[in-house]
Amino acid sequence: MSATVPEDPRALVLVGPMGAGKTAVAHAYADLTGAEFVDLDQRIAAAHGPIPEIFAKGGEAAFRSAETEVLRAALAETGTVISAGGGIVHSQRNRDLLAGAFVVFLSIDQATARGRIRDAQSRPMLAGGDPMQVWQRILDERLPLYTAAATEIVDARSDTPEELAAQIATSYAMSTYSPTEASTSEAHEPRAEQERSAR
């Protein structure tokens, strides 16, 4: 089954913590709708080198600067579904850019994340203690930002990426529906057609 990308000028961006399934759901959405898949972390690495090296050389500030640059470029493209890094909402500049997009927050809990994150020790943001405790602390800090940025919040704990993609595609398509246009179209129908419809 396939769907089409709605004619909506807003970019579709998936946000959420590590382990939320942003990449998998974005891939499923791209397969379902024909949208172009964009992974921001991959683009950052392509433009600036491996992410761990960016952190090692310039810290989180350097990474966020690169992230903003890549996000701005991705949002300027059309027909894309963007998988954003877990900390995309950390930067005010990023939040300002996301304000014009259709943002889906994929929400999960620590138990779900624990079962999904296989390489926690290699993730710079999870360094400095028990990885899952660090994960929870980061989520607690960012949760208000995810919620504020979100056009829609989706429970991503149990459904498959394909099921979540279908749900998001429906919500995104519904966001383009304009009751005003429908009313205008109906108002311009010949009176005889309106009367037949009412019978």
matplotlib code that plots the C-alpha trace (Angstrom):
import matplotlib.pyplot as plt

x = [0.0, 1.3, 0.3, 1.2, 3.0, 0.5, 1.0, 2.1, 4.9, 5.9, 8.7, 7.9, 10.4, 10.6, 12.0, 12.5, 15.1, 17.6, 15.9, 12.6, 12.9, 13.1, 15.3, 13.2, 9.9, 11.3, 12.4, 9.0, 7.3, 9.5, 8.7, 5.0, 4.7, 7.6, 9.1, 12.9, 14.5, 16.9, 19.0, 20.4, 23.2, 24.4, 24.4, 26.4, 28.9, 29.2, 29.8, 31.9, 33.3, 32.3, 30.1, 32.3, 35.2, 33.1, 32.4, 36.0, 37.3, 34.7, 32.3, 28.5, 28.5, 30.4, 28.0, 24.9, 26.3, 26.8, 23.3, 21.7, 23.4, 22.3, 18.8, 18.3, 19.4, 17.1, 14.1, 14.5, 14.1, 10.6, 9.1, 11.3, 10.9, 13.6, 15.0, 16.5, 19.0, 17.7, 19.0, 17.7, 15.4, 18.3, 19.2, 16.9, 18.0, 16.9, 13.6, 13.0, 13.6, 11.3, 8.5, 7.6, 7.6, 5.2, 7.0, 6.2, 7.5, 8.0, 7.5, 9.0, 10.0, 13.3, 12.3, 11.7, 14.9, 16.9, 15.7, 16.6, 19.9, 22.6, 25.7, 25.1, 28.7, 29.7, 27.2, 28.8, 25.7, 25.3, 28.8, 29.5, 27.7, 25.1, 23.9, 20.2, 20.3, 21.9, 19.3, 16.5, 18.1, 18.4, 14.8, 13.6, 15.4, 14.2, 10.6, 9.1, 11.0, 9.9, 6.3, 6.4, 7.9, 5.6, 2.7, 1.7, 2.9, 2.9, 3.3, 6.2, 6.7, 5.0, 3.7, 6.0, 7.7, 5.3, 2.3, 3.6, 4.5, 0.9, -0.5, 1.8, 1.0, -2.7, -2.2, 0.1, -2.5, -5.3, -3.3, -3.6, -7.4, -9.2, -12.8, -13.0, -12.0, -14.6, -17.3, -16.4, -16.5, -19.9, -21.2, -20.3, -22.2, -25.3, -28.5, -30.0, -26.9, -27.2, -30.8, -30.1, -27.4, -29.9, -32.5]
y = [0.0, 3.4, 7.0, 10.3, 13.2, 15.9, 19.3, 20.9, 23.5, 22.5, 20.0, 16.8, 16.3, 13.5, 14.3, 12.4, 10.9, 8.2, 5.0, 6.5, 5.0, 8.2, 6.8, 3.6, 5.5, 8.0, 5.2, 3.6, 6.9, 7.4, 4.0, 4.6, 8.0, 8.4, 11.2, 11.6, 10.4, 12.8, 11.8, 14.9, 13.1, 11.5, 14.9, 16.4, 13.6, 14.0, 17.7, 17.9, 14.5, 11.8, 13.1, 11.8, 13.7, 16.9, 16.5, 15.7, 18.8, 21.4, 20.0, 20.1, 23.7, 22.8, 20.0, 22.2, 24.8, 22.1, 20.7, 24.1, 24.6, 21.2, 21.6, 24.9, 23.4, 20.3, 22.4, 24.3, 21.1, 19.8, 16.4, 15.2, 13.4, 14.4, 12.3, 14.7, 14.0, 13.6, 17.0, 19.0, 21.0, 21.9, 24.9, 28.0, 28.5, 25.0, 25.5, 28.7, 26.8, 23.9, 26.4, 26.3, 22.5, 19.7, 18.2, 14.7, 13.9, 10.1, 9.5, 6.5, 5.6, 4.4, 0.7, 0.9, 2.8, 0.3, -2.5, -0.5, 1.3, -1.3, 0.9, 3.3, 3.3, 4.8, 7.7, 11.0, 12.3, 9.2, 9.4, 10.2, 7.5, 4.8, 5.3, 4.8, 7.1, 9.8, 9.0, 9.7, 12.9, 14.2, 13.2, 15.0, 18.2, 18.0, 16.8, 20.3, 21.3, 18.3, 18.9, 22.6, 22.0, 19.2, 19.5, 16.0, 13.6, 9.9, 7.0, 5.1, 2.4, -0.6, 0.0, -1.0, 1.7, 0.9, 1.4, 4.6, 5.9, 5.2, 7.1, 10.0, 10.1, 10.3, 13.1, 15.0, 14.7, 15.8, 18.9, 20.1, 19.8, 23.1, 23.2, 26.7, 25.3, 22.6, 25.0, 27.3, 24.5, 23.4, 26.9, 27.1, 24.0, 24.6, 24.8, 21.8, 19.7, 20.8, 19.9, 16.5, 15.9, 16.8, 14.3]
z = [0.0, -0.8, -0.1, -1.7, -0.1, 0.6, -1.0, 2.2, 2.2, 5.7, 6.2, 8.1, 11.0, 13.5, 16.9, 20.1, 22.4, 21.5, 20.8, 19.8, 16.3, 14.4, 11.6, 11.2, 11.1, 8.7, 6.4, 6.6, 5.9, 2.9, 1.6, 2.2, 0.6, -1.8, 0.3, 0.3, 3.5, 5.2, 8.3, 9.8, 11.7, 8.4, 6.7, 9.6, 9.4, 5.6, 5.9, 9.1, 9.9, 12.4, 15.2, 18.0, 16.5, 16.4, 20.1, 20.8, 19.0, 19.7, 22.3, 22.0, 20.9, 17.7, 17.1, 17.6, 15.2, 12.5, 13.3, 12.8, 9.4, 8.2, 9.5, 7.8, 4.5, 4.9, 5.7, 2.5, 0.5, -0.5, -0.4, 2.5, 5.8, 8.2, 11.0, 13.5, 16.3, 19.9, 20.9, 18.0, 20.4, 22.6, 20.5, 20.4, 16.8, 15.9, 17.7, 15.7, 12.5, 13.5, 14.2, 10.5, 10.2, 10.9, 13.9, 15.2, 18.7, 19.0, 22.7, 24.5, 28.1, 29.6, 29.5, 25.8, 25.2, 27.1, 24.8, 21.7, 22.4, 21.6, 21.5, 24.4, 25.4, 22.1, 22.2, 23.3, 24.9, 27.2, 28.6, 32.3, 34.2, 33.7, 30.1, 30.9, 33.9, 31.7, 29.0, 31.6, 32.8, 29.3, 28.5, 31.6, 30.5, 26.9, 27.4, 27.7, 24.5, 22.6, 23.6, 22.8, 19.4, 18.4, 16.0, 17.1, 19.8, 18.9, 21.4, 19.8, 22.4, 20.8, 17.2, 14.3, 12.2, 9.4, 11.7, 13.0, 9.5, 8.4, 11.4, 10.8, 7.1, 7.9, 10.4, 8.0, 5.2, 7.5, 8.4, 4.8, 4.7, 4.6, 5.6, 4.1, 0.7, 1.0, 1.9, -1.0, -3.4, -2.2, -2.3, -6.0, -6.9, -9.0, -6.9, -8.6, -7.7, -4.0, -4.0, -5.4, -2.8, 0.0, -1.1]

ax = plt.figure().add_subplot(projection="3d")
ax.plot(x, y, z, "-o")
ax.set_aspect("equal")
plt.show()
